[in-house]
Amino acid sequence: MVKKIISLGIVVSLILTAGIVLAKPKLVNKSARKKPDWISVPPTEKGYVYFIGSKQNTDTLEEGTKSAVTEAISQLLQYIGVNIVTKTEINQRIEANKDISDVLDQTRTIGQAKIKGQQVKEIYTEEYLDGERRFFDVYVLLRYSEREIQVERDRIEEEQQKNRQLAKAYLEEAP
């Protein structure tokens, strides 16, 4: 009796394991023989910084590529030092003064980065089939000049300094 229960348990386990394996999406196409190393470890190159964007489980290759590039650019902006989402608490007395409020609105968004020269070095894609559903995983390698990063950081700092000086001048004029 015990042997039958153990045998039945083994059979059930094998069936469940087979079902799990069968339920796994099937890789039907990929853009390279193997997944590039840069997906896990960004390359290093003197004078450049690399950013990796990815989007998994997307319905179209175009949507996945666009999202992956957007993610890589978001990483670049964060690296430069631009806060993607910023919060600033403002004293009610200051908010009551329209001129001061306008100046502070400008300083709330901490520098809007002006990036140029970013280069998509490589895109790697995988296409999967899960039953009737087809979906994609997309990885993008973005390269950006360290010199351009420093130029943009300097520009943002200068812009912030001007905004702080303007806000200070308005505050000194406020009643």
DAZI-V686171 format. One record per backbone hydrogen bond with DSSP energy under -1.0 kcal/mol. CO is the residue of the C=O (numbers start at 1). NH is the residue of the N-H. Records with the same first field share a line. If there is no record, write none. Layout:
BEGIN
CO=NH / NH
END
This chain:
BEGIN
1=5
2=6
3=7
4=8
5=9
6=10
7=11
8=12
9=13
10=14
11=15
12=16
13=17
14=18
15=19
16=20
17=21
18=22
19=23
26=129
29=127
36=39
37=40 / 41
45=48
47=146
49=144
51=142
53=140
55=138
58=136
60=64
61=65
62=66
63=67
64=68
65=69
66=70
67=71
68=72
69=73
70=74
71=75
72=76
73=77
74=78
75=79
76=80
77=81 / 82
91=95
92=96
94=97
97=101
98=102
99=103
100=104
101=105
102=106
103=107
104=108
109=111
119=143
122=141
124=139
125=31
126=137
127=28 / 29
128=135
129=26
130=133
133=130
135=128
136=58
137=126
138=55
139=124
140=53
141=121 / 122
142=51
143=119
144=49
145=149
146=150
147=151
148=152
149=153
150=154
151=155
152=156
153=157
154=158
155=159
156=160
157=161
158=162
159=163
160=164
161=165
162=166
163=167
164=168
165=169
166=170
167=171
168=172
169=173
170=174
END
